Amino acid sequence: MNQQLQDGLSLPSKVRRKPSLAEQLATFKATMLARMTPDDADVIRRSEAAWATAAAGMLRAGDTAPDFTLPDQHGRAIRLHDRLALGPVAVLFIRGGWCPFCTIHMRAWAEALPALQEAGGDLLAVSPQPVPACGNVAERDLLAYPVLSDRHGAVAAAFGVDWEVPEFARPLYLRLGHDLPILNGDGSWRAPLPGVFVLDRDGRITLAHTDRAMARRVDPATVIAAVQATGAGIAT
């Protein structure tokens, strides 16, 4: 049954809702795996298992995050502690603009940024790609937040999320057009574990989440809630 509008037009009684971040990621992964050979799908599963092992060394809630200074997509130096002086900061590690799952996540953050800022928080995305590539990603996805270039992975390593694509997965990456040594600009196969850290104004980590699977990312709403709790001094 249709709802009648005052101007005589009508709309369907059920308006299609936008898929959640989790649904978008799961749908993309399912479509991708359906198009792959069993051997290639197995490479993805083995890669995810390697992620889970590597994540054991990440910083945890209660740890103090290291300060860092990195260039953003415009080449401007951004220092973490300068941002923390203004309020809580969420540090988002992405694998690069070539990663479709990171792209979906970054676009979700573009939509959620006003809510994060209203909660008193700030967002810094960290990518292993060089400044021009960070600029291309920010322009492509209309990102209003900084995308920082961690060219050689020093910041990712300090947070415990630095990672390189294992040898067994590299042929698949190349077939998919993801030539990371070229995309990273330094000859490396670096692709940090995707994750997010929420820091209070003292640099203490109040939320640490590193994704163990390609199609899982922490929802911005969870991060915003952590920022709100951090700003109120009640985060744990």
C-alpha positions as a Markdown table, in Angstrom:
| # | Residue | x | y | z |
|---|---|---|---|---|
| 1 | Met | 0.0 | 0.0 | 0.0 |
| 2 | Asn | 1.3 | 3.4 | -0.9 |
| 3 | Gln | 1.6 | 6.5 | 1.3 |
| 4 | Gln | -0.2 | 9.4 | -0.3 |
| 5 | Leu | 1.7 | 12.7 | -0.3 |
| 6 | Gln | 0.1 | 16.1 | 0.0 |
| 7 | Asp | 1.1 | 17.0 | -3.5 |
| 8 | Gly | -0.7 | 14.0 | -4.9 |
| 9 | Leu | 2.5 | 12.0 | -5.6 |
| 10 | Ser | 3.1 | 8.7 | -3.9 |
| 11 | Leu | 6.1 | 6.8 | -2.6 |
| 12 | Pro | 6.5 | 3.1 | -1.9 |
| 13 | Ser | 5.6 | 2.3 | 1.7 |
| 14 | Lys | 8.9 | 0.5 | 2.0 |
| 15 | Val | 11.9 | 2.6 | 1.2 |
| 16 | Arg | 15.0 | 0.6 | 0.4 |
| 17 | Arg | 17.6 | 1.2 | 3.1 |
| 18 | Lys | 21.2 | 1.6 | 2.5 |
| 19 | Pro | 23.2 | -1.6 | 3.3 |
| 20 | Ser | 25.3 | -1.4 | 6.4 |
| 21 | Leu | 29.1 | -1.3 | 6.2 |
| 22 | Ala | 29.3 | -5.0 | 7.2 |
| 23 | Glu | 26.8 | -5.9 | 4.5 |
| 24 | Gln | 28.6 | -4.0 | 1.8 |
| 25 | Leu | 31.9 | -5.6 | 2.7 |
| 26 | Ala | 30.4 | -9.1 | 3.0 |
| 27 | Thr | 28.6 | -8.7 | -0.4 |
| 28 | Phe | 31.8 | -7.6 | -2.1 |
| 29 | Lys | 33.8 | -10.4 | -0.7 |
| 30 | Ala | 31.2 | -13.0 | -1.6 |
| 31 | Thr | 31.1 | -11.7 | -5.2 |
| 32 | Met | 34.9 | -11.7 | -5.4 |
| 33 | Leu | 35.3 | -15.2 | -4.1 |
| 34 | Ala | 32.5 | -16.5 | -6.4 |
| 35 | Arg | 34.6 | -15.3 | -9.4 |
| 36 | Met | 37.8 | -16.9 | -8.2 |
| 37 | Thr | 39.1 | -20.3 | -8.8 |
| 38 | Pro | 39.2 | -22.6 | -5.7 |
| 39 | Asp | 43.0 | -22.2 | -5.6 |
| 40 | Asp | 42.8 | -18.4 | -5.6 |
| 41 | Ala | 40.1 | -18.4 | -2.9 |
| 42 | Asp | 42.3 | -20.6 | -0.8 |
| 43 | Val | 45.1 | -17.9 | -1.1 |
| 44 | Ile | 42.7 | -15.4 | 0.4 |
| 45 | Arg | 41.8 | -17.7 | 3.3 |
| 46 | Arg | 45.5 | -18.4 | 4.0 |
| 47 | Ser | 46.3 | -14.7 | 3.9 |
| 48 | Glu | 43.6 | -14.0 | 6.4 |
| 49 | Ala | 45.0 | -16.7 | 8.7 |
| 50 | Ala | 48.4 | -14.9 | 8.4 |
| 51 | Trp | 46.7 | -11.6 | 9.4 |
| 52 | Ala | 45.4 | -13.2 | 12.6 |
| 53 | Thr | 48.8 | -14.4 | 13.6 |
| 54 | Ala | 50.4 | -11.0 | 12.9 |
| 55 | Ala | 47.8 | -9.2 | 14.9 |
| 56 | Ala | 49.1 | -10.7 | 18.1 |
| 57 | Gly | 51.8 | -8.0 | 18.2 |
| 58 | Met | 49.5 | -4.9 | 17.9 |
| 59 | Leu | 49.2 | -2.2 | 20.6 |
| 60 | Arg | 46.2 | -2.8 | 23.0 |
| 61 | Ala | 43.8 | -0.7 | 25.0 |
| 62 | Gly | 45.7 | 0.9 | 27.8 |
| 63 | Asp | 49.0 | 1.3 | 25.9 |
| 64 | Thr | 50.3 | 4.7 | 25.0 |
| 65 | Ala | 50.4 | 5.4 | 21.3 |
| 66 | Pro | 53.7 | 6.7 | 19.9 |
| 67 | Asp | 53.8 | 10.2 | 18.6 |
| 68 | Phe | 54.4 | 10.6 | 14.8 |
| 69 | Thr | 54.6 | 13.2 | 12.1 |
| 70 | Leu | 53.6 | 12.2 | 8.5 |
| 71 | Pro | 52.7 | 14.1 | 5.4 |
| 72 | Asp | 49.0 | 14.3 | 4.4 |
| 73 | Gln | 47.6 | 14.1 | 0.9 |
| 74 | His | 48.6 | 17.7 | 0.3 |
| 75 | Gly | 52.2 | 17.2 | 1.5 |
| 76 | Arg | 51.5 | 19.0 | 4.8 |
| 77 | Ala | 53.2 | 17.6 | 7.9 |
| 78 | Ile | 50.6 | 16.4 | 10.4 |
| 79 | Arg | 51.7 | 15.6 | 14.0 |
| 80 | Leu | 49.6 | 13.3 | 16.1 |
| 81 | His | 50.2 | 15.2 | 19.4 |
| 82 | Asp | 49.1 | 18.4 | 17.8 |
| 83 | Arg | 45.8 | 16.8 | 16.9 |
| 84 | Leu | 45.5 | 15.2 | 20.4 |
| 85 | Ala | 45.8 | 18.6 | 22.0 |
| 86 | Leu | 42.4 | 19.4 | 20.4 |
| 87 | Gly | 40.6 | 16.2 | 21.5 |
| 88 | Pro | 40.5 | 12.4 | 21.0 |
| 89 | Val | 41.8 | 11.0 | 17.7 |
| 90 | Ala | 41.0 | 7.9 | 15.8 |
| 91 | Val | 43.9 | 6.5 | 13.8 |
| 92 | Leu | 42.8 | 4.4 | 10.9 |
| 93 | Phe | 45.3 | 2.1 | 9.1 |
| 94 | Ile | 44.4 | 1.3 | 5.5 |
| 95 | Arg | 46.2 | -1.1 | 3.1 |
| 96 | Gly | 46.1 | 1.5 | 0.2 |
| 97 | Gly | 43.7 | 3.0 | -2.2 |
| 98 | Trp | 44.0 | -0.1 | -4.4 |
| 99 | Cys | 42.2 | -2.2 | -1.8 |
| 100 | Pro | 38.4 | -2.4 | -2.5 |
| 101 | Phe | 37.6 | -3.2 | 1.2 |
| 102 | Cys | 39.6 | -0.2 | 2.4 |
| 103 | Thr | 37.8 | 1.9 | -0.2 |
| 104 | Ile | 34.4 | 0.9 | 1.1 |
| 105 | His | 35.6 | 1.6 | 4.7 |
| 106 | Met | 37.1 | 5.0 | 3.8 |
| 107 | Arg | 33.9 | 6.0 | 2.1 |
| 108 | Ala | 31.9 | 5.0 | 5.1 |
| 109 | Trp | 34.1 | 7.3 | 7.2 |
| 110 | Ala | 33.5 | 10.1 | 4.7 |
| 111 | Glu | 29.9 | 9.9 | 5.6 |
| 112 | Ala | 30.5 | 9.5 | 9.3 |
| 113 | Leu | 33.1 | 12.3 | 9.7 |
| 114 | Pro | 30.5 | 15.0 | 10.7 |
| 115 | Ala | 29.2 | 12.7 | 13.6 |
| 116 | Leu | 32.8 | 12.0 | 14.7 |
| 117 | Gln | 33.6 | 15.7 | 14.8 |
| 118 | Glu | 30.4 | 16.5 | 16.6 |
| 119 | Ala | 31.5 | 14.0 | 19.2 |
| 120 | Gly | 34.7 | 16.0 | 19.6 |
| 121 | Gly | 36.9 | 13.6 | 17.7 |
| 122 | Asp | 39.3 | 13.7 | 14.8 |
| 123 | Leu | 40.3 | 11.1 | 12.2 |
| 124 | Leu | 43.7 | 10.3 | 10.7 |
| 125 | Ala | 44.0 | 7.7 | 8.0 |
| 126 | Val | 47.4 | 6.1 | 7.5 |
| 127 | Ser | 48.4 | 4.5 | 4.2 |
| 128 | Pro | 51.7 | 3.0 | 3.0 |
| 129 | Gln | 51.4 | 4.7 | -0.3 |
| 130 | Pro | 53.3 | 7.9 | -1.3 |
| 131 | Val | 51.8 | 11.4 | -1.0 |
| 132 | Pro | 50.5 | 11.6 | -4.6 |
| 133 | Ala | 48.7 | 8.3 | -4.3 |
| 134 | Cys | 47.1 | 9.5 | -1.0 |
| 135 | Gly | 46.0 | 12.6 | -2.8 |
| 136 | Asn | 44.5 | 10.6 | -5.6 |
| 137 | Val | 42.5 | 8.5 | -3.1 |
| 138 | Ala | 41.3 | 11.5 | -1.2 |
| 139 | Glu | 40.2 | 13.2 | -4.5 |
| 140 | Arg | 38.5 | 10.0 | -5.8 |
| 141 | Asp | 36.5 | 9.4 | -2.7 |
| 142 | Leu | 35.9 | 13.1 | -1.7 |
| 143 | Leu | 37.6 | 12.5 | 1.6 |
| 144 | Ala | 37.7 | 15.5 | 3.9 |
| 145 | Tyr | 40.0 | 13.9 | 6.5 |
| 146 | Pro | 43.8 | 13.6 | 6.3 |
| 147 | Val | 45.2 | 10.6 | 4.5 |
| 148 | Leu | 48.8 | 10.3 | 5.7 |
| 149 | Ser | 51.6 | 8.7 | 3.8 |
| 150 | Asp | 53.5 | 6.2 | 6.0 |
| 151 | Arg | 55.9 | 5.5 | 3.1 |
| 152 | His | 58.2 | 2.9 | 4.7 |
| 153 | Gly | 55.8 | 1.6 | 7.4 |
| 154 | Ala | 57.5 | 3.1 | 10.5 |
| 155 | Val | 54.2 | 4.2 | 12.1 |
| 156 | Ala | 52.4 | 1.0 | 11.2 |
| 157 | Ala | 55.3 | -0.9 | 12.8 |
| 158 | Ala | 55.1 | 1.3 | 16.0 |
| 159 | Phe | 51.4 | 0.4 | 16.4 |
| 160 | Gly | 52.2 | -3.3 | 15.7 |
| 161 | Val | 50.2 | -3.5 | 12.4 |
| 162 | Asp | 52.9 | -3.5 | 9.8 |
| 163 | Trp | 52.6 | -6.4 | 7.5 |
| 164 | Glu | 53.8 | -7.6 | 4.1 |
| 165 | Val | 51.9 | -9.8 | 1.6 |
| 166 | Pro | 53.4 | -13.3 | 1.9 |
| 167 | Glu | 55.2 | -14.9 | -1.0 |
| 168 | Phe | 52.4 | -17.3 | -1.7 |
| 169 | Ala | 49.8 | -14.5 | -2.3 |
| 170 | Arg | 51.9 | -12.2 | -4.5 |
| 171 | Pro | 51.1 | -13.9 | -7.8 |
| 172 | Leu | 47.4 | -13.4 | -7.1 |
| 173 | Tyr | 47.9 | -9.8 | -6.2 |
| 174 | Leu | 49.7 | -9.2 | -9.5 |
| 175 | Arg | 47.0 | -10.9 | -11.5 |
| 176 | Leu | 44.5 | -8.6 | -9.8 |
| 177 | Gly | 46.5 | -5.6 | -10.8 |
| 178 | His | 47.8 | -4.9 | -7.3 |
| 179 | Asp | 51.6 | -4.5 | -8.0 |
| 180 | Leu | 52.4 | -3.3 | -4.5 |
| 181 | Pro | 56.1 | -2.6 | -5.1 |
| 182 | Ile | 55.1 | -0.1 | -7.7 |
| 183 | Leu | 52.0 | 1.2 | -5.9 |
| 184 | Asn | 53.9 | 1.7 | -2.6 |
| 185 | Gly | 56.7 | 3.4 | -4.5 |
| 186 | Asp | 59.4 | 1.8 | -2.5 |
| 187 | Gly | 59.6 | -1.8 | -3.9 |
| 188 | Ser | 57.9 | -3.3 | -0.8 |
| 189 | Trp | 54.9 | -5.6 | -0.5 |
| 190 | Arg | 53.8 | -3.7 | 2.5 |
| 191 | Ala | 50.0 | -3.7 | 3.3 |
| 192 | Pro | 49.4 | -3.0 | 7.0 |
| 193 | Leu | 46.8 | -4.8 | 8.9 |
| 194 | Pro | 43.6 | -2.8 | 8.5 |
| 195 | Gly | 42.5 | -1.5 | 11.9 |
| 196 | Val | 41.7 | 1.5 | 14.1 |
| 197 | Phe | 43.0 | 2.9 | 17.4 |
| 198 | Val | 41.1 | 5.5 | 19.4 |
| 199 | Leu | 43.4 | 7.7 | 21.5 |
| 200 | Asp | 42.5 | 10.0 | 24.4 |
| 201 | Arg | 44.2 | 13.4 | 24.7 |
| 202 | Asp | 47.1 | 11.9 | 26.6 |
| 203 | Gly | 47.7 | 9.4 | 23.8 |
| 204 | Arg | 46.4 | 6.5 | 25.7 |
| 205 | Ile | 44.7 | 3.9 | 23.6 |
| 206 | Thr | 41.0 | 3.4 | 24.6 |
| 207 | Leu | 40.0 | 1.2 | 21.7 |
| 208 | Ala | 42.2 | -1.0 | 19.5 |
| 209 | His | 40.7 | -3.1 | 16.7 |
| 210 | Thr | 42.7 | -4.9 | 14.1 |
| 211 | Asp | 40.7 | -6.9 | 11.6 |
| 212 | Arg | 41.3 | -10.6 | 11.3 |
| 213 | Ala | 39.4 | -11.0 | 8.0 |
| 214 | Met | 39.4 | -9.1 | 4.7 |
| 215 | Ala | 35.7 | -8.3 | 4.9 |
| 216 | Arg | 35.5 | -7.1 | 8.5 |
| 217 | Arg | 36.1 | -3.5 | 9.5 |
| 218 | Val | 35.0 | -1.8 | 12.7 |
| 219 | Asp | 31.9 | 0.3 | 12.1 |
| 220 | Pro | 32.4 | 4.1 | 12.5 |
| 221 | Ala | 29.5 | 4.1 | 15.0 |
| 222 | Thr | 31.6 | 2.0 | 17.3 |
| 223 | Val | 34.5 | 4.3 | 17.0 |
| 224 | Ile | 32.3 | 7.4 | 17.6 |
| 225 | Ala | 30.9 | 5.8 | 20.7 |
| 226 | Ala | 34.5 | 5.2 | 22.0 |
| 227 | Val | 35.4 | 8.8 | 21.2 |
| 228 | Gln | 32.4 | 10.0 | 23.2 |
| 229 | Ala | 33.3 | 7.8 | 26.1 |
| 230 | Thr | 36.9 | 8.9 | 25.9 |
| 231 | Gly | 36.0 | 12.6 | 25.9 |
| 232 | Ala | 33.8 | 12.0 | 28.9 |
| 233 | Gly | 36.7 | 10.2 | 30.6 |
| 234 | Ile | 34.8 | 6.9 | 31.0 |
| 235 | Ala | 36.4 | 4.8 | 28.2 |
| 236 | Thr | 38.1 | 1.6 | 29.4 |
